[in-house]
Amino acid sequence: MWEENNKDVLWSEKYRPSFDSIMGQDEIIAKFEDTFVGNHIFYSRSAGTGKTSLAYALAEKYDSQLYIFNASSKRTRGIDFIEEEIIPLCSNGYYNKIILLDEADQLTPAAQSALKGVMEGAHAKFILTCNDLSKITAWIQSRCTVHYFHDIPKELVYGKLLHIASLESGLVSTFGTNGRNDSKLHLIAEAHEGDLRAAINALQVYFNISDDKEALQF
């Protein structure tokens, strides 16, 4: 259970959405409403659009075990990582699992070449997220369904910030819209338009560094 006042907990994790509450990607969500088969690439030029959150949500919705790797580190972008970690994971006979390769566009060409053979007969579904689709080889793209994520409109970002602020301030569901802090929510939403994760993180920073407790009472 989350500790409500634990400053070490990232709100972008604490308030990670369920399948039914992912924002701004209605067309993509509709495609997974009744089924989840095959391998997929979640692509957006921008960060914070819900790619990773959808992978979490699909694992929950379809009762699958989720294995998460981030390909941005030196250890996880090369061929050794594919051979030593991904291949054994894909051959253990248990099919109801999802392997999430976050920032898969950071995988080296050699790693992607090894991965293409793994994906053919894997005992798993793959989700690859990326911000630069051109760095994913044509072969891997051809073996996946590519989904294009849109930037989150600032109105939706603001609404999410408003919801989180009300929960963290211990308030009920409604409060005024003309207060100084409400304007700060609008400023955060505008500054991070399209990137919901960055906006939530900015809200948390504001909440944690504010010494004026009245400033947190909307």
C-alpha positions as CSV (number, residue, x, y, z in Angstrom):
1,M,0.0,0.0,0.0
2,W,1.3,3.4,-0.9
3,E,2.4,5.8,1.9
4,E,0.4,8.9,1.2
5,N,3.1,11.3,2.4
6,N,6.2,9.4,1.2
7,K,8.2,11.9,-0.9
8,D,10.3,9.1,-2.3
9,V,7.3,7.7,-4.2
10,L,7.0,9.1,-7.7
11,W,3.4,10.2,-8.3
12,S,3.8,9.2,-12.0
13,E,4.0,5.6,-10.6
14,K,1.6,6.1,-7.7
15,Y,-1.1,7.3,-10.2
16,R,-0.3,5.1,-13.1
17,P,-3.6,4.6,-14.9
18,S,-5.6,1.4,-15.4
19,F,-6.6,0.3,-18.8
20,D,-9.9,2.2,-18.7
21,S,-8.3,5.5,-17.5
22,I,-5.5,5.9,-20.0
23,M,-5.8,9.4,-21.5
24,G,-5.6,10.7,-25.0
25,Q,-5.2,7.4,-26.8
26,D,-8.8,6.3,-27.4
27,E,-8.2,4.7,-30.8
28,I,-5.4,2.6,-29.5
29,I,-7.3,1.6,-26.4
30,A,-10.2,0.4,-28.5
31,K,-8.0,-2.0,-30.4
32,F,-7.1,-3.8,-27.2
33,E,-10.6,-3.7,-25.6
34,D,-11.5,-7.4,-26.5
35,T,-8.2,-9.1,-27.4
36,F,-4.4,-8.8,-27.1
37,V,-2.5,-11.0,-29.5
38,G,0.8,-10.7,-31.3
39,N,3.7,-8.3,-30.8
40,H,3.5,-4.5,-30.7
41,I,5.5,-1.3,-31.0
42,F,4.2,1.7,-29.1
43,Y,5.7,4.8,-30.8
44,S,5.6,8.4,-30.1
45,R,8.0,11.2,-30.8
46,S,7.3,12.6,-27.3
47,A,7.8,11.0,-23.9
48,G,5.0,10.7,-21.3
49,T,2.2,9.8,-23.7
50,G,1.2,6.5,-22.0
51,K,3.2,3.9,-23.9
52,T,4.6,2.2,-20.8
53,S,1.4,2.7,-18.8
54,L,-0.5,0.8,-21.5
55,A,1.9,-2.1,-21.3
56,Y,1.3,-2.3,-17.5
57,A,-2.5,-2.0,-18.1
58,L,-2.6,-4.7,-20.7
59,A,-0.7,-7.1,-18.4
60,E,-3.3,-6.4,-15.7
61,K,-6.3,-6.6,-18.0
62,Y,-5.2,-9.9,-19.6
63,D,-3.8,-11.4,-16.4
64,S,-0.2,-11.7,-17.8
65,Q,3.1,-11.6,-16.0
66,L,5.0,-8.5,-17.1
67,Y,8.8,-8.5,-17.5
68,I,10.2,-5.0,-17.8
69,F,13.5,-4.0,-19.4
70,N,14.9,-0.6,-20.3
71,A,17.2,-0.7,-23.3
72,S,18.7,2.6,-22.6
73,S,21.5,1.3,-20.4
74,K,24.8,-0.1,-21.7
75,R,24.0,-3.5,-20.2
76,T,20.6,-3.9,-21.8
77,R,21.1,-2.5,-25.3
78,G,23.5,-5.1,-26.6
79,I,23.4,-8.7,-28.0
80,D,24.6,-10.2,-24.7
81,F,21.4,-9.0,-23.0
82,I,19.2,-10.6,-25.7
83,E,21.1,-13.9,-25.5
84,E,21.5,-14.1,-21.7
85,E,18.2,-12.7,-20.4
86,I,15.6,-12.5,-23.2
87,I,16.1,-15.9,-24.9
88,P,15.9,-17.9,-21.6
89,L,12.8,-16.0,-20.6
90,C,11.1,-16.8,-23.9
91,S,11.7,-20.5,-23.9
92,N,10.5,-21.6,-20.4
93,G,7.2,-22.9,-21.7
94,Y,5.0,-20.4,-20.0
95,Y,3.1,-18.4,-22.6
96,N,1.0,-16.0,-20.5
97,K,3.7,-13.3,-20.2
98,I,4.6,-9.9,-21.7
99,I,8.1,-8.7,-22.3
100,L,8.3,-4.9,-22.3
101,L,11.4,-3.5,-23.9
102,D,11.2,0.2,-23.0
103,E,13.2,2.5,-25.3
104,A,13.8,-0.3,-27.7
105,D,15.2,2.2,-30.3
106,Q,18.3,2.2,-28.2
107,L,19.0,-1.5,-28.9
108,T,22.1,-2.0,-31.0
109,P,21.7,-3.4,-34.6
110,A,23.3,-6.7,-33.4
111,A,20.8,-6.9,-30.5
112,Q,17.9,-6.2,-32.9
113,S,19.2,-8.9,-35.2
114,A,19.2,-11.4,-32.4
115,L,15.8,-10.3,-31.2
116,K,14.1,-10.9,-34.5
117,G,14.9,-14.6,-34.2
118,V,13.6,-14.7,-30.6
119,M,10.3,-13.1,-31.5
120,E,9.5,-15.8,-34.1
121,G,8.8,-18.6,-31.7
122,A,8.8,-16.9,-28.3
123,H,6.7,-18.2,-25.5
124,A,5.7,-14.5,-24.8
125,K,4.3,-11.4,-26.3
126,F,6.6,-8.4,-26.9
127,I,5.8,-4.8,-26.5
128,L,8.5,-2.4,-27.7
129,T,8.3,1.3,-26.9
130,C,10.3,3.9,-28.8
131,N,10.5,7.6,-29.6
132,D,12.4,7.1,-32.9
133,L,10.7,4.5,-35.0
134,S,13.4,4.8,-37.7
135,K,15.9,3.1,-35.4
136,I,13.8,0.0,-35.2
137,T,14.7,-2.3,-38.0
138,A,12.2,-3.0,-40.8
139,W,12.2,-6.7,-40.0
140,I,11.1,-6.1,-36.4
141,Q,8.5,-3.5,-37.5
142,S,7.1,-6.1,-39.9
143,R,6.6,-8.6,-37.1
144,C,4.7,-6.1,-34.9
145,T,1.7,-4.0,-35.0
146,V,2.8,-0.3,-34.7
147,H,0.7,2.0,-32.7
148,Y,1.2,5.8,-32.9
149,F,0.6,7.6,-29.6
150,H,-0.5,11.2,-29.6
151,D,0.7,14.0,-27.3
152,I,-1.7,14.4,-24.4
153,P,-3.8,17.6,-24.8
154,K,-3.1,20.1,-22.1
155,E,-6.8,20.1,-21.0
156,L,-6.5,16.4,-20.2
157,V,-3.1,17.0,-18.5
158,Y,-4.7,19.8,-16.4
159,G,-7.6,17.5,-15.4
160,K,-5.2,14.8,-14.2
161,L,-3.2,17.3,-12.2
162,L,-6.3,18.6,-10.6
163,H,-7.4,15.1,-9.6
164,I,-4.0,14.3,-8.1
165,A,-3.8,17.6,-6.3
166,S,-7.2,17.1,-4.7
167,L,-6.1,13.6,-3.5
168,E,-2.7,14.7,-2.2
169,S,-4.2,17.8,-0.4
170,G,-6.7,15.5,1.3
171,L,-9.7,17.4,-0.1
172,V,-13.0,16.3,-1.4
173,S,-13.6,16.2,-5.2
174,T,-14.4,19.9,-5.8
175,F,-12.8,23.3,-5.2
176,G,-12.6,26.7,-6.7
177,T,-11.1,27.5,-10.1
178,N,-9.8,31.0,-9.4
179,G,-7.2,30.3,-6.8
180,R,-3.5,31.0,-7.3
181,N,-2.7,27.3,-7.2
182,D,-5.2,26.5,-9.8
183,S,-3.4,28.9,-12.1
184,K,-0.2,27.0,-11.2
185,L,-1.8,23.8,-12.4
186,H,-2.6,25.5,-15.7
187,L,1.0,26.7,-16.0
188,I,2.4,23.2,-15.3
189,A,0.0,21.7,-17.9
190,E,1.0,24.2,-20.5
191,A,4.7,23.9,-19.8
192,H,4.5,20.1,-20.2
193,E,1.8,19.9,-22.8
194,G,1.8,16.4,-24.3
195,D,4.0,14.9,-21.6
196,L,1.7,13.8,-18.8
197,R,4.5,12.1,-16.8
198,A,6.7,15.2,-16.8
199,A,3.7,17.3,-15.7
200,I,2.9,14.9,-12.8
201,N,6.5,15.0,-11.7
202,A,6.6,18.8,-11.8
203,L,3.4,18.9,-9.7
204,Q,5.1,16.6,-7.1
205,V,8.2,18.8,-7.0
206,Y,6.0,21.9,-6.4
207,F,4.0,20.1,-3.7
208,N,7.2,18.9,-1.9
209,I,9.2,22.2,-2.0
210,S,6.3,24.5,-1.0
211,D,6.8,25.8,2.5
212,D,3.5,27.6,2.5
213,K,1.0,25.0,3.6
214,E,-1.9,27.3,2.8
215,A,-0.6,27.3,-0.8
216,L,-1.6,23.7,-1.0
217,Q,-5.2,24.4,0.0
218,F,-7.0,25.0,-3.2
